Amino acid sequence: MDINEYKLIMIHDENGQDVVGDYLQNLYEKSKSSPTAKLHLMFLHSAFHLLSVRELETLMNTRTELTITFNGEQRTKYYHLVKPLRVIPIYELRYAMNGNEHLRFLFFPFHYNGQHYYVFVKCLVKTRVPPVDQTDKMRNLAFAMYKKVKKNPAYYLEGAEE
């Protein structure tokens, strides 16, 4: 598969909300005044870029190094960037905000009209203290959206770039 063959898109969920796009837009707004938010946004940009150019299998099976330059210093995170979520074809793009908060973006691969997509539909923050984990619930909602996209891909994917 050629490099840069995957398009990353966000679609509206079952409630008509662009959960992933709204989360990223909110983080972008925060990044204008918060160095921490800016740092997270830079790492996430790097993670999304790697997802678009590397094989999914590679990102699942090997630890990925994300390195950014922030305020003149190199910062590195090293971990498994993508994990399958036990319901085919739902995956999570993983990012640790800190030792307690772990951001997850749920997506699925989709092929339509000769184009390969990673379709993002849900995001969540898991915490250790207090223990909060809605992964299974969000995975099931993402799978329901996958079935809707499969039934009517033109509705969800055409015009996604506009």
N, C-alpha and C positions, 0 to 999 in steps of 0.2 A: 504494500500500500504506500502510495506517495505521501511524503511529508505535507503537512497542512491540508490534508484531505478532510478533516473533520471540522464541521461548523458547530460552534456552541451557541445554542439558542435557549431562551427562557420562554416558557409558555404560561398562560393563565391556568390556574388550577380549577378544581371542581366548584370553587366559590367565585370564580371569575377574577381571582387576584393573581398578580404577578409577584408571588412571594419571594422568589429569588432576586428578581430585578429590584423590587422594593427594598429588600435587605441591603443589596449592594449600593443602591442609590443613597440610602440612609447612612451607610458607612462612609460613602464618599462625602456627603455633607458634613459628617462628624470629622472627617480627616482634614478639613479646612482649618479646624481650630484645635484638634487633638493629635499630638504626635503618635500616640498609641494607635488610634484609628488609622492614621496614615501608614504606619508600619504594617498593620494587618492588611490593609488594602493593597500595599505593594507585594506582600507575600501571596495574597490571593490572586493578583494579576499574574504573577509568576506561575502559580499552580494551574490556573486556567490555560495559560499559554502552553505549558507542558502537556496538558491533557489534549490539546488540539494537535500536537505534533508528534507525540509518542504513542506507541501501541498500548492499548488498554491492558493487555496481558503483562507487558513489561512493568507498567505502573502498579499492577496488583501484586506481582510476584517479586519485585525487588524494591529495596528502600530507595527513595528518591531524595536527592539533595536539592533544596531550594536555597539559592543564595541571592540576596539583594544588597544594594548599597543604600544605607539609610544614614543621613547626616554625615556622609563621608566615611562611614564605617561599614565593613562587610558584616552581614548577619546571615546565619545559616540555620536551616531546619532540615532534619534528616529523618524521614519516616516513610511508611507506606501511604502513598497519596490517595490510592483508590482501593476500595474494598467492595466485593460483591455482597449483596444483602439477602442471600438465601431464597430470593424469589426472582427467577430469571425473567427479564433482563435488567433488574434494578441494581444500581451501584450507588455508592456514596463517594464524593470527593471530600477528603478529610483535611481539617486544619485545626490545630490546637491554638486557641486564643491565649491561654495561659495553663497553668497546671490543673485548674478546676473546670474551665470552660472549653468545650470541644465543638467547633462548628462543623456541620455536615450539610452538604448540598447533594440532594438526591436527583439522579438522572438516569436516562436509559439511552442506549445507542439506537439509532433508527436510520434506515436507508430509504430514500424516497427520490424519485426522478433523477437517479444517477448521483445523488449527493449523500454523503454520510454526515449524520448529525449526532450530537450528544444533546439530548433534550432535557433541560433542567426544569423541575416542576416544584420541588419542595426544599426547604432548608430548616434546620433546627439547631439548637444549642443544647448539648448534653452537659450536665454538671455532675460532679462527684459529690459535692456537698452544697446543698442537699442533693441526694441522688435523684436526678431527673433524666429520663431517657424515653423519648417518644419515637425512637427509631422504627420499631415494628409498625406502629400506627401510621407514621409518615410513609414508610415503605409501601404499605398496603394502599394508601391513597395514591402514591406515585404509580403503582401498578395499575390501579383503576384508570388513571390518566393515560398510561401506556395503551391500554385497551381502547380508549376513546380515540387516541391518535391513530392507532392501527386501523380502526374502523373508518376514519375520515381524515387521512393525513393532509389533504389539501387545505382543510379548514384551519388546522393548527400550524402547518409549516409554510404554506405559501404566504408571502407577505411578511414573514417573520423578520425580514431584514429592513422593512420599511419603518 
